[in-house]
């Protein structure tokens, strides 16, 4: 989804510390009309609703793509996108999604996940991390699964998806600098990671036994069809919805609800509220939601 991500997971986008060049020092002309075209394209393709305050940020991100393509104007670059250049579309979306995440981010959710897994016992369970970013969120889910069952041989599978192909490649590789794992206990690090060698020296690599619990796939939450098999026991979609407008949020939530089994859970981000979708999901507190089932 969007890199999306955002992740507790996808991620969050457009952090406040982008430092755009002052208007008079810009390398390329970037008009309000160009910005409106960008807003329209990213909204149509990824559902991201850009506020007018993001104009400088968008310039600094996309100016890199003009240099890379050798194009001299934003008009030419946007025309390239509108002609349907698939490779550049991917780079365009990746440029406008920034993924801030960490292992066991919003930690109150993981004991809730463990409790939820315990209730199902040995029955097969499927989880979806819909904004996996660089992988910290789905690996945190997988570590919780292993700790809950006390084994890597578990009845749980995890689908991890994101809109951004760059972060998915990082997630699938499962190699992280030491400072990305150092907030975890030494016991967790020893159980779930090995020290990197060769080109990965100084890093920590996710153990293959943990990585096998997760399948990674690019999914755009705005696509009409998702390659997601129901029923799901839980969906993590954290810190993603805040980048969509309310109608887009509602459409996505209306597709999440039937994917979840009775008793299934939707985990949201700390700043997200779905009161506008009260006919679809009920709040269980702690940014945790359950789908509402109407009598048949």
N, C-alpha and C positions, 0 to 999 in steps of 0.2 A: 503495500500500500503503500501507498505513499510510502519514502524511507522515512516512511511513515515514521516511525519511528520513532522514530521515532522511537524507541522501545523502552517502554520500560526497558524496552524496546524500540519502536521506530523511533523511538527516536523523537527528538524534537528538532524542529527546523528553524532556520533563520535566527540564530542567536544574536543578541544585541551587540556583540563585539566585532561585527564586520566593520572594516574601516574603509569606506569608499573614498575614491579620490575626490577632492573638491571639484565643483562644477567646472571651474575655469581651467582645470588641469586634465580634463578627460581626454583620452586618446581618441575616442569615437563620439560622434554626436548621438545623443539618446533623448529623443523627444517624449513628451507625454503620450503622444500617439503610439510610439514604439512600446512604451510601458503598457499601455492598454491592450495592445496586441499580445504581449507576453502574458498578461493577466488572463486574457481570454483563452489562450492556448493551454496554459497549465491548469486552468480550471476545467476545461473540457476534457483534458487527457487524464488528469490525476485528482481532480476535485479540490485542489488546493486553492483557497481563497486568499489572494494577496491583498493586503491593505495598501493604501497609497503611501504609507510611511516606508514601504519596502523598496521604493524606486531606486535609491542609491545602492542598496544591497544587490538588487537584481542586476544593475549595471555592472558592478564589480565581478559578479559571478559569470555573467554571459560575455563580458569583454574577453575573457580567456578563450571562449569558444570562437570568437571572431578571429583572434590571433591564430588559433589552431587550424582554422579552416582557410585562413588567408583572405577572408572577406573584409571589406572596408567599411560597410555600413550595417547597422542593425536591420534596416529594411531588407537588405540582401539576405542576411542571416535568417530572418523570420520568413522570408519567401522560400528559402530552402526547406524550412520545416513544413510550411504549408503545402509544399509539393510532395511531402510524404517521405522524405529521406529517413528511413528507419534507423540507420546507425546514428545519425545526428539527433534524432528524437530521443534516443536512449541517453545520449550525453547531455542533452538539454535538461531532461528530467533529473538526471543524476546531479547536475550542477545546482539545481534549485532545491535540493533536499540535503539537509545536514543532519547527521545522526549523532546525538549525544546519548550515551547509555553507559551502563556499568553492570557488573555482576551483582545480583540480588538488590537491584534498585527497587525502591519502595518495598522494603523488606517485609512489611506486615502481610503481604499477599502470599508469601511462600508457605508459612504455617497453615494458612487457609487452604492452599492447594493440597498440602500434605493430608490435612483432615478430610478433604474431599476425596482424595485417592483411597484413603483407608476405608471409607464407607463402601466403596465398590469392591474392595477385597481383591480377589484374584480374577475377576471378570475383565475381559479386554477393555481398555480405555484408550480414547483418542483425544489428543490435545492439539490446539492450533494456536501458534504464536503468529499473529497476522501482521506484525510489524517488527521483524526480527533484528533489523539494523545489522550491526557487525557481529551478532551472535551471542552477546552476553546474556540476553533475556532467555532465549531457548535453552542455552546451556545451564542457566540457573534453574529453569524448570526441570531439565533432565537430572541435574544433581539432586533436586528435591525428590524426584521420583525414586532415584537409587537409594537415597537416605531413608525414604519412607518404607521401601520394601527390603532394605538391607542387602541388596544384590543388584548386579547389572543385568541379570536375567529377569526382566519385568514384563508384565502384561500391558505395557503402555507404549504407544507410539506418538511422536510429536511431529507435526508439520510446521515448519518455520518458513515464512514467506516475507517478501518485501518487494517494493516497487523498484528499488535501486539495485542494479546488477553489481555495482562495485562492492557495496557492503555485503551482499550475499556471497560474493567470492571470498571475502575476508572471513565471513561466518563459517562457510563450509571448510575452509582451511583450518580454522580453529587454532591459530597461533597468535599469542598476545604478548606484548611487552610486559616486563616484570611489574611495572607500576600499575598495570590493569588488574592484576590478581592479588596485589599485596594487602588488600583490605579483607581478604578471606582468611580464615584460620589456617595455620600450618597443616592441620589434619585434613582439611578440605583440599588444599593445594596438593598434598601428597597423594590423596586418593584419586583425584580427578585429572591431574596434569603430570606431564613429564617435562624435564628441562630440555630445551631445544639444543640441537647440535648443528654444526656446519653453518649454513646461512641463517639458521634460526637460533644461533647461540645468543644467550642473554634473554631469550624469550621462554614462555611456557606454552606447551602444546597440549591441547585437549586429548585425553586418552582415547584410543580408538573405540573402546568399549562404551564410552559415553557418547561419542559421535554417532555410533550406529543407531542410537535411539531416535535420531532426528533426520528427517529428510528436508532438504532445502529446495525451494521453488519460487520463481518470480511470479507474484500475483499482484495485479492492480485491483484494488478494492472497487474501482469504478467499472471494471470489465463486466459484461453481461453474464458471463459464465465463470464460475470459480471451480478449479479442479480439486474440490474439497468434498470428502466423503462424509456423509452424515450416518448415524448421529454422533455428535461430539460431546465429550464430557465437560470440556471447558474451552473457552476462547480467551486469549490474552490480546487485548487491543488497547494498549495504554499509551497516553500522550500522543494520540493520533487525531482523534476526533476534533480537538481544538483547532485544527487547521482546515476543517471543513465548515461550510455554513450549515445552518440547521436543517434545511431540506435534504442536503447530501448526507448529513448524519443520520437522518431518519430513514433514508433509503437503505443505507448500509445496515443499520440496526434491524430493519425489517427483513433483511436477508440473513442476518446472524441468528435471529430468534428460531426459525424452523430447523436450523442446523443443530441446535442444542437439544439433547435428550431431556426428558422430564428430570428435573433436579440438576440440570447442567448449569454452569456458571459462566458469566462474562466478567472479566477483570478489566477495569478501566483505570485511567490515570488519575493522579491526585487532584488535578484541576478540572476534571470532566464531570459533567452532570447530565443525566438523560431524562430530566423531568418532562421535556417536550415529547418523549417517547414512552410516557407512562402507560400507554395502551399495549406496549410491546414488552417492556421490562420493568420489574419492580426492584427497588433498591433493598439490599440486605445490609446496608451500612458498609463502611470502610471501602468505598468505591468498588463494591461487589454487587452484581445484578443477576437476577434469575428471570428467564423468559416467562411471560404470562400465557397460560394456556386457557383458551376459551372453551366452555362446554360445547360438546358436539351435539 
